[in-house]
Amino acid sequence: MPIILRLDRVMADRKISLNNLAEQVGISNVNLSKIKTGKISAIRFSTLEAICDVLDCQPGDILEFQREEKKPPL
């Protein structure tokens, strides 16, 4: 997937635990864990906004686009 989630890095920089962030954002630990590990296919803007608000960061600090290498035609 070309979108990489860097939530774990931002959380480590801010020294905030998964439980603490989940509580402040208002989502379950399980759902936040899925976001943190990149095991999601979508995220609501309201959730992203809440995470950025609590962590005092920009969406670009959490989301990274990585272009996939194109395979040559067979």
Summary of the structure (lengths in Angstrom):
residues: 74
radius of gyration: 13.9
end to end distance: 22.3
largest distance: 50.8
contacts: 160
relative contact order: 0.25
helix: 54%
strand: 8%
